[in-house]
């Protein structure tokens, strides 16, 4: 029998944690050493480094309870190299993976404040859905292997 999780008592902080740790789990499967940062601090959410410590990457994670719009804030303050948008799903979460340039390209100014941007998740972005190749893997590069 499947466990039922409490739905009404889940805070936005908990939703953010779900996305953060899910992204950490998946990135670990790709061989990265994954270091989540302290929550609710300005800056990146995850620091990655390869197993041979020759590459490091920074990631910002945004988590949605359902497909919709991600609030980004000021795009001039973006620090991370990569962005993972995790969409919660009762069966299994799914992720969209973007570079900072992708996010800037798709970002839309908010009507109330042109310094703040949002990012609508829609079917146009399906090429970014579960496309972990954008980040690559953290193991030593082999010939004829993607990043």
C-alpha positions in Angstrom: 0.0 0.0 0.0 1.3 3.5 -0.9 2.0 5.9 1.9 -0.1 9.1 1.9 1.8 12.2 2.7 0.2 15.1 4.5 -0.6 17.7 1.9 -2.0 20.7 3.8 0.8 20.8 6.4 3.7 21.1 3.9 5.3 24.5 4.1 7.0 26.4 1.3 10.3 25.8 3.1 9.6 22.0 3.1 8.7 22.1 -0.6 12.0 23.8 -1.3 13.8 21.1 0.7 12.1 18.4 -1.3 13.4 19.9 -4.6 16.8 20.6 -3.2 17.4 17.1 -1.9 15.8 15.4 -4.9 18.2 17.3 -7.2 21.1 16.3 -5.0 20.1 12.7 -5.2 19.9 12.7 -9.0 23.2 14.6 -9.4 24.9 12.1 -7.1 23.7 9.3 -9.4 25.6 11.1 -12.2 28.8 10.8 -10.2 29.0 14.4 -8.8 30.1 15.2 -5.2 27.2 17.2 -4.1 27.3 19.9 -1.4 23.9 21.5 -0.6 24.4 25.0 1.0 22.6 26.4 4.0 18.9 27.0 3.2 17.4 30.5 2.9 20.7 32.2 2.2 21.3 34.4 -0.8 23.3 32.7 -3.6 23.6 29.1 -4.8 21.8 26.1 -3.4 24.3 23.4 -4.5 28.0 23.2 -5.1 29.1 20.3 -7.3 32.6 19.0 -7.9 33.8 16.2 -10.0 35.2 13.0 -8.5 38.7 14.0 -9.6 38.1 17.6 -8.2 39.1 19.2 -11.6 35.6 20.7 -12.2 33.2 22.5 -10.0 29.7 23.9 -10.8 27.1 26.0 -9.0 23.4 25.3 -9.1 20.2 27.1 -8.0 17.2 24.9 -7.4 13.6 26.2 -7.6 10.7 23.9 -6.6 7.1 24.1 -7.7 4.2 22.2 -6.3 2.8 22.0 -9.8 3.7 23.2 -13.3 3.4 26.9 -13.4 5.6 30.0 -13.1 8.9 30.3 -11.2 9.7 33.6 -9.5 13.3 34.6 -10.3 13.8 38.0 -8.8 16.3 40.3 -10.4 18.1 38.4 -13.3 21.1 40.7 -12.8 21.7 39.1 -9.4 21.8 35.5 -10.7 24.9 33.7 -9.4 24.5 30.1 -10.3 25.8 28.6 -13.6 22.9 26.1 -13.8 19.3 26.1 -12.7 17.2 23.1 -11.9 13.4 23.5 -11.6 11.8 20.6 -9.8 8.1 20.1 -10.2 6.5 18.0 -7.5 4.4 15.1 -8.6 2.6 12.5 -6.5 4.5 9.6 -8.1 7.9 11.1 -9.0 9.2 14.6 -9.2 10.5 15.8 -12.6 13.2 18.3 -13.4 13.9 21.0 -16.0 17.6 21.8 -16.3 18.8 25.1 -17.7 22.0 27.1 -18.0 22.0 30.7 -16.7 21.8 31.9 -20.3 18.7 29.8 -20.9 17.0 31.2 -17.9 17.8 34.8 -19.0 16.5 34.1 -22.5 13.1 32.8 -21.3 12.7 35.2 -18.3 9.7 37.6 -18.5 9.5 40.9 -16.6 6.8 41.0 -13.9 4.1 43.5 -14.5 4.3 45.1 -11.1 8.1 45.4 -11.1 10.3 45.4 -14.2 13.4 44.6 -12.1 11.9 41.2 -11.1 11.4 38.4 -13.5 9.4 35.2 -13.7 9.9 32.1 -15.8 6.8 30.3 -17.1 7.1 26.5 -17.3 5.2 25.3 -20.4 5.3 22.7 -23.1 7.8 24.8 -25.2 10.5 23.8 -22.6 10.1 20.0 -22.9 13.6 19.8 -24.5 14.9 20.8 -21.1 12.8 18.2 -19.2 15.1 15.6 -17.6 18.0 16.8 -19.9 20.8 16.1 -17.4 23.3 16.2 -20.3 23.2 20.0 -19.9 25.1 19.5 -16.6 26.9 16.3 -17.5 28.5 13.8 -15.1 31.1 14.1 -12.4 33.2 11.1 -13.3 36.4 11.2 -15.3 35.6 11.9 -19.0 35.9 9.0 -21.3 36.3 9.1 -25.1 33.1 9.4 -27.0 31.1 10.2 -23.9 28.9 13.3 -23.5 30.2 15.9 -21.1 
